[in-house]
């Protein structure tokens, strides 16, 4: 049985974008919504929104669902964005270790 070793990480030319940056630049600013206003609308402390937009806090499932409802987005929009961001950060941090792990599942050669 042969297994192949393929790199799991390609170097990125740029850092992953925190979902809070997307919240600020793609939603709050263009819509003229303040951090305080969105926080009040979704029933969370304004500090939580401030920490999110400054990349100091992750968007939890609870906050994600509230934001999605207030901004007319699918329930999973922010959850998926946060998960992708977290995976990108982990991949960058673990790149060398991930590359050293061999695939244990045989690859079907199409026989």
C-alpha positions in Angstrom: 0.0 0.0 0.0 1.4 3.4 -1.0 0.4 6.7 0.4 1.3 10.0 -1.0 2.3 13.0 0.9 0.8 16.2 -0.4 1.3 19.6 1.3 -1.7 20.8 3.2 -0.7 24.4 3.2 0.2 26.8 0.5 1.8 30.0 1.6 -0.6 32.9 1.6 0.3 36.2 0.2 -1.9 38.0 2.8 -3.2 37.4 6.3 -6.7 36.0 6.8 -9.3 38.7 7.3 -11.1 38.7 10.6 -14.9 38.5 10.3 -15.1 41.7 12.4 -13.4 43.6 9.6 -16.0 42.3 7.2 -18.7 43.3 9.6 -17.4 46.8 9.9 -16.4 47.5 6.3 -19.0 45.6 4.4 -22.0 46.1 6.6 -21.9 48.7 9.4 -20.0 51.5 7.6 -21.9 51.3 4.3 -25.2 51.1 6.0 -24.4 53.9 8.4 -24.9 51.7 11.5 -22.8 52.4 14.5 -21.3 49.7 16.7 -23.5 50.9 19.5 -26.7 50.7 17.4 -26.1 47.2 16.2 -25.2 46.1 19.7 -28.4 47.5 21.1 -30.5 46.1 18.2 -29.2 42.5 18.8 -29.1 42.7 22.6 -25.4 42.5 23.3 -22.9 44.8 25.0 -21.4 47.5 22.7 -17.9 46.4 23.9 -18.5 42.9 22.3 -19.1 44.5 18.9 -16.1 46.8 19.4 -13.9 43.8 20.2 -15.2 41.9 17.2 -14.6 44.7 14.7 -11.1 45.2 16.1 -10.3 41.5 15.7 -9.9 41.0 19.5 -12.8 38.7 19.8 -14.3 35.9 17.8 -17.9 35.9 16.6 -19.6 33.2 18.7 -22.6 31.2 17.4 -24.9 33.3 19.7 -23.6 36.6 18.3 -23.5 35.2 14.7 -27.2 34.3 14.8 -28.1 37.7 16.2 -26.1 39.6 13.6 -27.5 37.4 10.8 -31.0 38.2 11.9 -30.4 41.9 12.2 -28.6 42.1 8.8 -30.8 39.8 6.9 -28.2 37.1 6.3 -28.4 33.3 6.5 -28.0 31.9 10.0 -24.7 30.3 9.1 -23.1 33.4 7.4 -21.0 34.6 10.4 -20.6 31.1 11.8 -19.0 29.9 8.6 -16.9 33.0 8.2 -15.5 32.7 11.7 -14.8 29.0 11.2 -12.9 29.7 8.0 -10.9 32.4 9.7 -10.1 30.1 12.6 -9.0 27.3 10.2 -6.8 29.7 8.2 -5.1 31.0 11.4 -4.5 27.4 12.6 -3.3 26.3 9.2 -0.8 29.2 9.1 0.4 28.4 12.7 0.7 24.7 12.1 2.0 24.7 8.5 5.2 22.8 9.1 3.7 20.3 11.5 0.8 19.6 9.1 3.2 19.1 6.2 5.0 16.5 8.2 1.8 14.4 8.6 1.3 11.6 6.0 -2.1 10.7 4.7 -3.1 7.3 6.1 -5.9 6.6 3.7 -4.8 4.9 0.4 -5.5 6.9 -2.7 -7.6 5.0 -5.3 -5.7 4.8 -8.5 -8.8 4.3 -10.5 -8.3 0.5 -10.9 
